[in-house]
Amino acid sequence: MNTALAGRKPLRPADRVSKEQTAERVAFALQAWGRDKSAPISRVQQIAGVDRKTAAAWYNGKSPPQSEHLFTLARKIPELQGEVRRLSGMDADLDPDFQRELSAFVQRIQGMMR
């Protein structure tokens, strides 16, 4: 057993995030991001390095990405960064629209500095 996790309490059922909730929130974020993009599913596919069927399933809320793909996508998609934080409970008190705009702003600034 991992000793770092030994002292932690398991999540209560009400605290758990289901696959369905994750799929729904990921789809919401991807669709918000892809709204003004051409071929958003192809872009998701390219960012995550998966086949089109898998990218479409995430985009349409049929299934959630596994953690390595979720974090890869979140690094590139500000809308998804906010959803990951909300799902993990890290910013439950922050306004989602503000957080989305802030993430986009920070990414623009980072892009200008390159």
Backbone bond lengths (Angstrom), bond angles and torsions (degrees), N, CA, C in turn:
res aa  C-N    CA-C-N  psi(-1)  N-CA   C-N-CA  omega(-1)  CA-C   N-CA-C  phi
1 M - - - 1.459 - - 1.524 109.30 -
2 N 1.299 117.53 139.57 1.450 122.73 178.20 1.522 109.34 -68.69
3 T 1.325 116.87 118.32 1.462 120.39 -175.86 1.520 112.09 -67.49
4 A 1.332 118.75 -26.98 1.463 120.91 178.26 1.522 111.20 -65.96
5 L 1.322 116.75 -27.87 1.461 120.94 -178.82 1.522 112.72 -95.62
6 A 1.332 117.60 -10.75 1.456 121.49 -172.87 1.524 112.99 -58.99
7 G 1.328 118.24 -37.27 1.455 120.88 -176.78 1.513 115.09 -83.80
8 R 1.303 117.18 -6.72 1.468 120.22 -177.29 1.520 111.04 -82.87
9 K 1.319 114.31 143.54 1.459 119.76 175.67 1.526 108.62 -79.63
10 P 1.332 117.06 143.12 1.477 118.08 175.55 1.524 109.46 -68.61
11 L 1.304 115.45 152.79 1.458 119.35 176.64 1.515 110.71 -64.32
12 R 1.314 115.58 140.79 1.460 119.59 172.17 1.524 107.55 -74.18
13 P 1.335 117.87 153.54 1.476 119.04 -179.62 1.515 113.31 -50.89
14 A 1.341 118.46 -36.73 1.463 120.85 -179.49 1.530 111.48 -70.11
15 D 1.337 117.60 -20.68 1.455 121.99 -179.40 1.522 112.65 -87.78
16 R 1.284 117.68 -12.68 1.466 121.30 -176.45 1.519 110.37 -78.37
17 V 1.302 113.89 146.16 1.464 120.51 175.36 1.516 107.01 -101.20
18 S 1.311 116.82 121.42 1.464 120.70 -177.28 1.526 110.91 -78.34
19 K 1.327 114.95 163.40 1.466 120.39 174.73 1.521 110.03 -60.51
20 E 1.319 115.55 -38.84 1.465 119.91 -179.09 1.528 111.03 -63.86
21 Q 1.350 116.38 -43.81 1.465 119.65 178.12 1.518 110.60 -62.96
22 T 1.314 116.01 -43.12 1.465 119.82 -179.95 1.523 110.46 -63.05
23 A 1.318 117.04 -46.36 1.470 120.65 179.46 1.523 110.90 -59.65
24 E 1.318 116.72 -42.23 1.467 121.31 -179.19 1.529 111.27 -64.71
25 R 1.319 117.52 -45.93 1.466 121.51 -177.11 1.535 111.26 -71.13
26 V 1.324 117.06 -37.41 1.462 120.26 176.72 1.531 109.23 -64.17
27 A 1.320 116.80 -45.56 1.469 120.52 178.98 1.525 110.73 -60.26
28 F 1.328 117.14 -43.87 1.465 121.60 178.67 1.531 110.41 -56.93
29 A 1.338 115.84 -47.63 1.459 120.43 -178.14 1.529 111.53 -67.20
30 L 1.324 116.77 -43.64 1.461 119.76 -179.58 1.524 111.17 -64.37
31 Q 1.327 116.71 -39.48 1.463 119.69 179.71 1.529 111.39 -69.99
32 A 1.337 117.32 -36.41 1.470 120.37 176.02 1.535 109.82 -63.15
33 W 1.317 115.62 -42.92 1.465 121.27 178.57 1.527 110.87 -67.34
34 G 1.322 117.69 -41.89 1.461 122.34 -174.38 1.507 115.40 -82.17
35 R 1.314 116.26 -6.66 1.469 121.15 -175.95 1.526 112.97 -52.54
36 D 1.319 118.31 -41.27 1.460 120.46 -176.86 1.530 112.92 -107.57
37 K 1.321 116.49 19.45 1.461 121.12 -178.79 1.534 109.96 -110.33
38 S 1.309 115.05 148.82 1.462 117.77 172.81 1.527 107.71 -85.15
39 A 1.309 116.76 138.99 1.471 123.99 178.26 1.531 112.96 51.55
40 P 1.338 117.84 57.07 1.466 119.55 -176.95 1.530 113.95 -62.66
41 I 1.321 117.65 -33.80 1.466 119.41 179.56 1.528 109.92 -65.82
42 S 1.316 116.85 -40.15 1.468 120.03 176.91 1.527 111.02 -63.44
43 R 1.321 117.01 -35.35 1.463 120.28 178.09 1.528 110.77 -68.47
44 V 1.331 116.92 -41.24 1.469 120.44 176.03 1.525 109.20 -60.96
45 Q 1.303 115.63 -44.76 1.467 121.63 178.86 1.526 110.53 -56.95
46 Q 1.299 117.06 -45.93 1.462 121.88 -178.38 1.533 111.22 -67.10
47 I 1.320 118.03 -45.28 1.462 121.30 -178.74 1.526 111.03 -61.57
48 A 1.339 116.10 -44.82 1.465 120.42 -174.92 1.518 113.56 -86.36
49 G 1.319 117.18 -16.84 1.465 119.79 -178.93 1.518 112.86 70.59
50 V 1.340 115.44 42.06 1.466 120.70 179.93 1.523 109.64 -123.34
51 D 1.334 116.17 172.65 1.464 119.05 178.21 1.531 110.23 -77.69
52 R 1.318 114.98 165.23 1.469 121.04 -175.45 1.531 111.88 -61.73
53 K 1.321 116.84 -39.77 1.466 120.62 -178.67 1.537 110.82 -59.97
54 T 1.321 116.44 -42.02 1.462 121.17 179.39 1.526 110.48 -66.80
55 A 1.330 117.34 -46.88 1.463 121.65 179.24 1.528 110.76 -60.32
56 A 1.322 117.07 -40.34 1.467 121.26 178.70 1.526 111.04 -65.80
57 A 1.330 117.45 -38.36 1.468 120.94 178.51 1.525 110.49 -62.75
58 W 1.321 117.60 -40.76 1.472 120.48 177.18 1.522 110.42 -67.06
59 Y 1.325 116.20 -46.81 1.464 121.90 -176.39 1.531 111.77 -62.30
60 N 1.324 115.88 -34.22 1.467 120.61 -178.36 1.525 113.82 -96.40
61 G 1.329 117.63 5.15 1.462 121.47 175.85 1.515 115.03 75.44
62 K 1.317 117.36 19.10 1.471 120.85 179.99 1.525 111.66 -76.35
63 S 1.336 116.60 -33.49 1.464 121.43 178.39 1.521 108.78 -156.03
64 P 1.327 117.25 154.33 1.466 119.72 178.48 1.525 111.01 -89.56
65 P 1.315 117.00 154.33 1.462 118.80 174.65 1.526 110.68 -72.84
66 Q 1.322 115.93 153.74 1.460 119.57 172.44 1.520 108.01 -70.19
67 S 1.315 116.07 163.50 1.464 120.73 -170.98 1.527 113.75 -55.37
68 E 1.329 118.40 -42.67 1.462 118.36 -177.40 1.525 111.60 -64.20
69 H 1.327 116.85 -34.61 1.462 119.84 177.47 1.524 111.07 -76.32
70 L 1.319 116.78 -38.25 1.462 120.81 179.01 1.524 109.91 -59.15
71 F 1.332 117.13 -46.92 1.456 120.25 -178.31 1.526 111.95 -70.78
72 T 1.317 117.66 -34.66 1.464 120.99 175.79 1.518 110.04 -62.43
73 L 1.328 116.70 -46.10 1.466 120.66 178.52 1.523 111.34 -64.99
74 A 1.330 116.96 -42.11 1.465 120.75 -177.93 1.530 111.76 -63.30
75 R 1.311 117.03 -29.75 1.467 119.71 178.21 1.519 111.84 -66.30
76 K 1.326 117.39 -25.42 1.467 121.71 -175.39 1.530 113.64 -107.33
77 I 1.335 116.86 -16.75 1.466 120.35 -172.57 1.533 109.32 -121.21
78 P 1.343 117.51 104.92 1.466 120.70 -176.39 1.534 113.95 -55.82
79 E 1.319 116.08 -39.53 1.468 118.99 180.00 1.527 110.92 -60.64
80 L 1.311 116.54 -36.81 1.462 120.29 -179.70 1.524 111.18 -75.03
81 Q 1.319 117.84 -32.14 1.465 120.57 175.64 1.525 110.05 -56.24
82 G 1.328 115.78 -46.51 1.464 120.54 179.43 1.518 112.57 -62.06
83 E 1.317 116.75 -41.60 1.467 120.13 -179.99 1.524 111.55 -67.12
84 V 1.328 117.38 -38.34 1.462 120.44 177.73 1.530 109.42 -61.94
85 R 1.328 116.33 -43.66 1.467 119.26 178.24 1.528 111.13 -63.42
86 R 1.317 116.96 -41.95 1.471 119.35 179.59 1.530 110.81 -65.05
87 L 1.332 117.24 -44.57 1.462 120.17 -179.93 1.523 111.78 -62.39
88 S 1.317 116.46 -33.34 1.461 119.57 -179.44 1.525 111.92 -85.57
89 G 1.332 116.92 -3.90 1.457 120.51 178.71 1.509 113.72 78.56
90 M 1.329 117.27 12.00 1.460 120.21 -175.69 1.521 113.49 -75.54
91 D 1.319 118.56 -23.98 1.468 118.83 179.71 1.524 111.06 -140.33
92 A 1.299 115.77 48.21 1.456 120.99 -177.20 1.527 112.67 -58.82
93 D 1.338 117.17 -24.48 1.456 119.98 -176.78 1.530 114.37 -93.19
94 L 1.331 117.16 -6.50 1.456 119.46 -178.02 1.526 111.21 -86.55
95 D 1.302 115.33 147.82 1.458 121.83 177.80 1.523 109.32 -71.16
96 P 1.340 118.95 125.08 1.463 121.19 -176.77 1.525 113.95 -60.35
97 D 1.320 117.78 -40.47 1.466 120.03 -179.52 1.524 110.90 -65.98
98 F 1.326 115.64 -42.89 1.465 119.37 177.38 1.520 110.43 -61.32
99 Q 1.325 116.29 -45.68 1.460 120.70 -178.55 1.522 111.17 -61.61
100 R 1.328 117.26 -41.04 1.463 121.97 179.47 1.534 110.41 -63.26
101 E 1.345 115.47 -45.38 1.458 119.82 179.60 1.524 111.29 -66.42
102 L 1.328 116.90 -39.16 1.457 120.99 178.07 1.526 111.17 -63.55
103 S 1.323 117.15 -43.83 1.468 120.88 178.76 1.524 110.94 -61.67
104 A 1.326 116.90 -42.94 1.460 121.01 179.22 1.531 110.59 -64.28
105 F 1.318 116.16 -41.61 1.457 120.93 178.76 1.528 111.32 -62.13
106 V 1.320 116.63 -46.54 1.463 120.99 179.98 1.524 110.19 -60.95
107 Q 1.317 117.17 -41.82 1.472 119.57 178.89 1.529 111.47 -64.95
108 R 1.331 117.52 -38.58 1.466 119.80 177.65 1.521 110.60 -62.72
109 I 1.321 116.01 -43.42 1.467 120.36 179.55 1.525 110.34 -63.09
110 Q 1.330 116.26 -44.53 1.459 120.17 178.43 1.529 110.86 -60.22
111 G 1.316 116.70 -39.36 1.460 121.14 178.48 1.514 112.67 -65.07
112 M 1.323 116.44 -36.18 1.463 120.97 179.30 1.533 111.61 -70.95
113 M 1.315 116.74 -26.09 1.451 121.10 -176.99 1.532 112.90 -83.10
114 R 1.323 117.07 -9.40 1.472 121.07 -178.29 1.495 111.54 -81.05
